[in-house]
Amino acid sequence: MPSLLPRLRIVPPLPTLRLQPPWSMTFALLDQSPAYPFLLTHAEQFRLDMEAADRRIALYWVIKKKWLPRLKMPANRNYSRLLEPWGELMFQTLELAIAWHSLPTAPLSPYRNAADCYLQVMLESQQIDTEEVLANEPRGKKPFIKSRSAIISQLKAGINPADPILLPHFSSLMNASLELERRDAFNEQYWKPFVRACSKWVQALDTPECQEVCLEGDYIKTRRGKGGSKRTIIRLC
């Protein structure tokens, strides 16, 4: 779900040189601009760049929480906090990948290591977000919140919500995590924090500060309020 328009400034690249291999390479790849379709309007490109800026700030949170606690966020405090729940979800996903590949009795993995697993899961997520932005179907937040809440209910019930065809990497991570979830230590240290992060992310999306963003020709607009009235935030000529 799109968030508020970032302040018009360049978001610095992720501090990948401060990370150790193989994570430095993983985050360098995640920090690259995704491969967008060739024929895009100016408005579509700008909207995708907005999404990429938000994602980069969320990845800053991952690095800060895992490796660099003193890392300075690349946006003002209020906006960074708005994106922290998304960053926390990315961080807990990373923790699941690390646990899967570090526990000696964990299910066999098809990935080279935890960094490779995390990279594939996050690239999958990035592709889904890109497709949703380009679909440009403003329906209000309620259907989105409802669908994500249903996913959380499945996770709590021990059901893998991921389609293995559409999301093979996330599905693999969930299968492994649900198998490990039967163990008390893994459940408390990794699984429950992941599910809590999912819930808090959905709760954050359901606040007035998080607005749906849509395109109408050369206009980028937000939908806000119970009546769903639109407000232009940018006109691109």
C-alpha positions in Angstrom: 0.0 0.0 0.0 1.5 3.3 -1.0 2.4 5.7 1.8 2.7 9.4 2.0 4.7 11.3 -0.6 8.3 11.6 0.6 9.9 15.1 0.9 11.4 15.9 -2.4 15.0 15.1 -1.7 17.4 12.4 -2.8 17.4 9.4 -0.4 21.1 8.4 0.0 22.0 4.9 -1.0 22.1 2.2 1.6 25.4 2.0 3.6 26.3 -1.3 2.1 30.1 -0.8 2.5 29.6 -0.9 6.2 28.2 -4.4 6.1 30.1 -7.7 6.0 29.7 -10.2 3.1 27.5 -11.7 2.0 25.0 -9.1 3.4 26.8 -6.2 1.7 26.1 -7.7 -1.7 22.5 -8.6 -0.8 21.7 -5.1 0.3 23.6 -3.6 -2.7 21.4 -5.6 -5.0 18.2 -4.6 -3.1 19.3 -1.0 -3.4 19.4 -1.0 -7.1 16.6 0.5 -9.1 14.2 -2.3 -10.2 13.8 -3.2 -13.8 10.6 -1.3 -14.8 8.7 -1.8 -18.0 10.2 0.2 -20.9 7.1 2.2 -21.8 6.1 4.3 -18.8 4.5 7.7 -18.5 6.3 10.4 -16.5 3.7 10.0 -13.8 4.2 6.2 -13.6 7.9 6.6 -13.3 7.6 9.3 -10.7 5.1 7.1 -8.7 7.5 4.1 -8.9 10.4 6.3 -7.7 8.2 7.3 -4.7 7.7 3.7 -3.9 11.4 3.0 -4.3 12.3 5.8 -1.9 9.9 4.4 0.7 11.4 1.0 0.3 14.9 2.3 0.7 14.0 4.0 4.0 12.4 0.8 5.2 15.7 -1.1 4.4 17.6 1.6 6.3 15.5 0.4 9.3 16.6 -3.2 8.7 20.3 -2.3 8.7 19.9 -0.1 11.8 18.0 -2.8 13.8 20.4 -5.6 12.8 23.9 -4.2 12.4 24.2 -0.4 12.8 22.2 0.9 15.8 23.7 4.4 15.4 22.8 4.7 11.7 21.2 8.0 10.9 17.9 7.7 9.0 17.8 9.4 5.6 14.5 11.2 6.2 13.0 13.4 8.9 12.0 11.8 12.1 8.2 11.7 11.5 8.5 10.2 8.1 11.1 7.7 9.2 8.8 6.6 12.0 5.9 6.2 9.6 7.9 3.7 7.6 9.4 1.9 10.7 6.6 -0.8 10.8 7.4 -1.8 7.3 11.1 -1.9 8.2 10.4 -4.0 11.3 8.5 -6.5 9.1 11.5 -6.6 6.7 13.8 -7.1 9.7 11.8 -9.9 11.2 11.7 -11.6 7.8 15.5 -11.4 7.7 15.6 -12.9 11.2 13.5 -15.9 10.0 15.9 -16.4 7.0 19.0 -16.3 9.3 17.4 -18.7 11.8 16.4 -21.2 9.1 20.0 -21.3 7.8 21.8 -21.3 11.2 19.9 -24.0 13.1 21.6 -27.4 12.7 18.3 -29.3 12.7 16.4 -26.9 10.4 14.8 -28.1 7.2 17.0 -28.4 4.2 17.3 -25.2 2.2 17.7 -24.7 -1.6 19.5 -21.4 -1.0 23.3 -20.9 -0.7 22.9 -19.1 2.6 20.5 -16.8 4.5 21.5 -13.7 2.5 20.6 -15.4 -0.7 17.2 -16.5 0.7 16.5 -13.0 2.0 17.4 -11.5 -1.3 15.1 -13.7 -3.3 12.2 -13.1 -0.9 12.7 -9.3 -1.0 13.0 -9.1 -4.8 9.7 -11.1 -5.0 8.1 -8.5 -2.7 9.5 -5.6 -4.7 8.0 -7.1 -7.9 4.6 -7.4 -6.3 4.7 -3.8 -5.1 5.7 -2.6 -8.6 2.8 -4.5 -10.2 0.4 -3.0 -7.7 1.6 0.5 -8.4 1.3 0.1 -12.2 -2.1 -1.6 -11.9 -3.2 1.8 -10.3 -6.5 0.5 -9.0 -7.5 2.9 -6.2 -10.0 1.0 -4.1 -9.5 2.5 -0.7 -7.5 0.9 2.1 -10.3 -1.3 3.5 -10.0 -4.2 1.0 -6.2 -4.1 1.3 -6.4 -4.1 5.1 -8.9 -6.9 5.0 -6.8 -9.1 2.8 -3.7 -8.6 4.9 -5.6 -9.3 8.1 -6.7 -12.6 6.6 -3.1 -13.5 5.9 -2.2 -12.8 9.5 -5.0 -15.0 10.7 -3.6 -17.8 8.5 -0.1 -17.3 9.9 -1.5 -17.5 13.5 -3.3 -20.7 12.6 -0.1 -22.3 11.3 -1.2 -22.1 7.6 1.2 -20.9 4.8 -0.7 -18.1 3.0 1.8 -17.8 0.2 1.0 -19.2 -3.3 4.0 -21.4 -4.2 3.6 -20.4 -7.9 3.3 -16.7 -7.5 5.6 -16.4 -4.4 7.9 -19.4 -4.4 10.6 -17.9 -2.3 8.3 -16.5 0.4 6.4 -19.7 0.4 9.6 -21.7 1.0 10.5 -19.4 3.9 7.0 -19.8 5.4 7.1 -23.6 5.0 10.4 -23.8 6.8 9.4 -21.3 9.5 6.1 -23.1 10.2 8.0 -26.4 10.6 10.4 -24.7 13.0 7.6 -22.9 14.8 6.6 -26.2 16.5 9.8 -25.7 18.6 9.2 -23.5 21.6 12.6 -21.6 21.3 12.0 -20.7 17.6 8.4 -19.8 18.3 9.2 -17.3 21.0 12.4 -15.8 19.4 11.5 -15.7 15.8 8.0 -16.7 14.8 6.0 -14.6 17.3 8.0 -11.5 16.6 7.4 -12.0 12.8 3.7 -12.3 13.2 3.6 -9.3 15.6 5.5 -7.3 12.9 2.9 -8.3 10.3 0.1 -7.1 12.6 1.8 -3.8 13.5 2.5 -3.1 9.8 -1.2 -3.6 8.9 -2.2 -1.4 11.9 0.1 1.3 10.6 -1.4 1.1 7.2 -4.8 1.6 8.7 -4.0 5.1 10.2 -4.8 8.5 8.7 -1.1 9.2 8.2 -0.8 6.4 5.6 -2.7 7.5 2.5 -3.6 5.7 -0.6 -1.8 7.2 -3.7 -3.2 6.9 -7.2 -2.5 8.3 -10.7 -4.9 10.3 -12.9 -3.2 11.2 -16.1 -0.4 13.7 -15.1 -1.7 14.0 -11.6 -0.6 12.1 -8.5 -3.4 12.2 -5.9 -4.1 10.9 -2.4 -7.4 9.5 -1.2 -8.1 10.5 2.4 -11.0 10.7 4.8 -14.1 8.4 5.2 -15.6 9.8 2.0 -12.6 9.0 0.0 -12.2 12.5 -1.4 -9.1 13.0 -3.5 -6.4 15.7 -3.2 -3.7 16.4 -5.8 -0.3 16.3 -4.3 1.7 16.6 -7.6 1.0 17.6 -11.2 3.5 16.4 -13.7 3.5 18.2 -17.0 
